Structures are given as C-alpha cells and as structure tokens.
C-alpha cells in the first residue's frame, strides 16, 4: 500500500469517527445507570446521585481522561492531561468514598487506579507510544533491539562518559539536562518521527522509532543512576 492510499484510509476513518461523535455516540451520550442523568465524562461515576460502577473494558486511556484519541493518539497536551487527571481524581479518589459502602469504596478505588494508570502512561512519551502500538498489535518487547550500530555506539560512549564523570563534571551534566531528557535534540527528533508515523498509522515505522527512543532515553537513565550513586 503506497503512502497516498494509506493517508486516504486514515482520513476516511476519521471522518466516520467525527460523524459518530457529532451524532451523539461519544461521551456526551452517556447516562448514569442509576438516576439517568447525562454524564459529561467517560468515568463510571455520577456526581449527581453519587453512584459508581465498573469500567468498560474497551475504554481507552484517552477517553477515560477526556482527551481525544484522534487524529493522533501520540499527541497529548501535558498541561491538559494533568488538569483532566486532577478533575477525574476529584470524582473517584477513595478518600471521597470513605464513608460509603464496601461495594462503592471498592468500585471507586478501581476507577481511581485506572485513572492513575492512564495518566502515568500518557504522561511518558515512551509509555504512550508503547500503549498506542499495543492497541494496534505492535507491542514493543523488552528484547527489541535497534539495528543502527552508529546509534548503539553513540549511546555506549555517552554512558561510559557518564560512568567516568564525578564531582563538578557530574553536576554540570545534571544541570545541563535538568531531568528533561525529552528536550534533547536527538530525542526530540525521534519523538517527531514517531508522531509523524502514528499520524498516518505507519505502525512499523512508529515501532522502529520507539525502539530508537528507548535507546536514547537510556542516556538519561544512566545519568540519574550515576548521580544517585555519587558521593556528594
């Protein structure tokens, strides 16, 4: 299938999904099974009658937090993600159900745990692309290896330099990265390639770049581990 046909199929699916949402088949059409009130979120929690029930197995992390899955599920606004997460937890956090029956407390705890998992998964680009790929039958396994020997050597040299650094040099490395490894140019490039591949549902390409991203992020992991083991 050439790129034009692939993009055309993606566009057609999005048009159908958009039509379904406009006709009321989305979150806005949901109602509380207890009092019948219209629900504004996908959470199985009714703020009106305080009824909570089980999650649907098919619900996505995006839908659970009120974020759009399309047109590109890899693209997530981190600020909006955090805001939706806090709003969701205000409805289902176990502390708010402490005086309710055992059944309600257990159900609320299950929803709260699901919200936490969804948030942590979508917050991390690596976890997010793994989730998106998994939903499309292309899981990134622990043993997945990159075939670019140049990249492998670059990562190995960076890790070796980190292992040998100490004192002021290690402090400078930490300050230069400031923990924001997703801002490194090489990582930004990989994230851009993943976004583009997911946008046209090129799952093979997205998986290839996800494996590369995992290698690149190993540099940041090595720096954090070295800093944690250093004697200050």
C-alpha positions in Angstrom: 0.0 0.0 0.0 1.5 3.4 -1.0 1.6 6.4 1.2 -1.4 8.1 -0.7 -3.7 5.1 -0.2 -2.6 4.9 3.5 -3.3 8.5 4.2 -6.7 8.2 2.4 -7.8 5.3 4.5 -6.8 7.2 7.7 -8.8 10.3 6.6 -11.9 8.2 5.8 -11.8 6.5 9.2 -11.5 9.9 10.9 -14.4 11.3 9.0 -16.6 8.4 10.2 -15.5 8.8 13.8 -16.2 12.5 13.7 -19.7 11.9 12.3 -20.4 9.4 15.1 -19.3 11.9 17.7 -21.5 14.7 16.2 -24.5 12.4 16.2 -24.1 11.8 19.9 -22.4 8.4 20.1 -19.5 9.9 22.1 -19.0 10.5 25.8 -21.8 13.1 25.8 -24.4 10.5 25.1 -23.6 8.5 28.3 -26.1 8.4 31.2 -26.0 7.2 34.8 -27.5 3.7 35.1 -28.9 4.6 38.5 -30.5 8.1 38.1 -30.5 8.5 34.3 -28.6 11.8 34.4 -26.4 12.7 31.4 -22.7 12.3 32.2 -20.1 14.8 30.9 -17.2 12.3 31.2 -16.4 8.7 30.5 -15.8 8.0 34.1 -18.3 5.4 35.6 -19.1 7.9 38.3 -22.3 10.0 38.7 -21.6 13.2 40.6 -25.3 13.8 40.9 -26.5 10.7 42.8 -23.0 9.5 43.8 -23.3 6.2 42.1 -20.1 4.4 40.9 -19.9 1.3 38.7 -17.3 -0.8 36.8 -15.2 0.4 33.9 -15.9 -0.8 30.3 -13.0 -3.0 29.1 -12.9 -1.2 25.7 -12.4 2.3 27.1 -9.1 3.9 26.1 -6.7 5.8 28.4 -7.5 8.9 26.4 -11.3 8.6 26.7 -11.0 7.9 30.4 -9.3 11.2 30.9 -11.5 13.1 28.4 -8.7 13.5 25.9 -9.1 13.0 22.1 -7.7 9.7 20.8 -7.8 11.0 17.2 -6.5 12.3 14.9 -3.2 11.3 16.5 -3.2 9.4 19.8 0.5 10.1 20.4 -0.1 13.8 20.6 -1.0 14.8 24.1 -1.1 18.2 25.7 0.7 17.6 29.0 -1.0 20.6 30.7 -4.4 19.5 29.7 -3.6 15.9 30.7 -2.7 17.0 34.2 -5.8 19.1 34.5 -8.1 16.2 33.4 -6.3 13.9 35.7 -6.9 16.1 38.8 -10.6 16.6 37.8 -11.1 12.8 37.4 -9.5 12.1 40.8 -11.8 14.6 42.5 -14.6 12.4 41.4 -13.3 9.0 42.1 -10.4 9.2 44.7 -11.0 6.7 47.5 -10.9 9.4 50.2 -14.1 10.8 48.8 -15.9 7.5 49.2 -14.5 6.5 52.6 -17.9 6.7 54.3 -19.8 4.7 51.6 -20.5 1.0 51.4 -17.8 -1.5 50.8 -19.0 -2.0 47.3 -18.8 1.7 46.5 -15.4 2.0 48.0 -14.0 -0.9 46.0 -15.5 0.4 42.8 -14.2 3.9 43.3 -10.7 2.5 44.2 -10.7 0.5 40.9 -11.7 3.6 38.9 -9.0 5.7 40.7 -6.3 3.1 40.0 -7.3 3.0 36.3 -7.2 6.8 36.1 -3.7 6.7 37.7 -2.5 4.1 35.2 -3.9 6.1 32.3 -2.2 9.3 33.5 1.2 7.8 34.0 1.0 6.0 30.7 0.1 9.1 28.7 2.5 11.3 30.6 5.5 9.4 29.4 6.2 9.5 25.6 7.8 6.1 25.8 4.9 4.6 27.7 2.5 6.4 25.5 3.9 5.0 22.2 4.1 1.6 23.7 0.4 1.8 24.6 -0.6 3.1 21.2 1.4 0.4 19.4 0.0 -2.3 21.7 -3.6 -1.2 20.8 -2.7 -1.7 17.2 -1.0 -5.1 17.6 2.6 -3.9 17.6 3.9 -4.3 21.1 7.5 -3.1 21.9 9.1 -6.1 23.6 11.8 -5.8 26.3 14.3 -7.5 24.0 13.6 -5.3 21.0 17.0 -4.1 19.6 17.9 -1.2 17.2 19.9 -2.2 14.1 21.7 1.2 13.8 25.2 0.5 15.0 26.1 4.2 14.9 23.3 4.9 17.4 24.4 2.0 19.6 28.0 3.2 19.7 26.8 6.8 20.5 24.7 5.6 23.4 27.5 3.3 24.7 30.0 6.2 24.6 27.7 8.6 26.4 27.0 6.0 29.1 30.8 5.4 29.5 31.4 9.2 29.8 28.7 9.4 32.5 30.2 6.5 34.4 33.6 8.1 34.4 32.3 11.6 35.4 32.2 12.8 39.0 32.3 15.9 41.1 31.7 19.2 39.3 31.5 17.4 35.9 28.6 15.3 37.0 26.9 18.4 38.5 27.3 20.2 35.1 25.8 17.2 33.3 22.8 17.1 35.6 22.2 20.8 35.3 22.6 20.7 31.5 19.9 18.0 31.3 17.8 19.2 34.3 15.9 15.9 34.1 14.2 17.0 30.9 15.6 14.3 28.6 12.7 14.8 26.2 14.2 18.2 25.3 17.5 16.8 24.0 17.7 17.3 20.2 18.2 13.7 19.4 15.2 12.7 21.5 13.1 15.5 20.0 13.9 14.2 16.6 12.8 10.6 17.5 9.5 12.0 19.0 8.8 13.9 15.8 9.3 10.8 13.7 7.0 8.8 16.0 4.3 11.5 15.8 4.5 11.5 12.0 4.4 7.7 11.7 1.4 7.4 14.1 -0.4 10.2 12.2 -0.6 8.0 9.1 -0.9 4.7 11.0 2.5 3.5 9.9 2.9 1.2 12.8 6.1 -0.5 11.5 7.8 2.9 11.3 6.4 4.0 14.7 7.7 0.9 16.3 11.2 1.3 14.8 11.4 4.8 16.1 10.1 3.7 19.5 12.9 1.3 19.9 15.4 4.0 19.0 13.8 6.3 21.6 14.2 3.7 24.2 18.0 3.6 23.5 18.3 7.4 23.6 16.4 7.7 26.9 18.9 5.1 28.3 21.4 8.0 28.4 19.2 10.0 30.8 18.6 6.9 32.9 22.3 6.3 33.2 22.9 9.9 34.3 20.2 9.7 37.0 21.6 6.4 38.3 25.2 7.7 38.3 24.0 10.9 40.1 22.2 8.8 42.7 25.2 6.7 43.4 27.7 9.6 43.6 29.1 10.7 46.9 28.4 14.4 47.3 
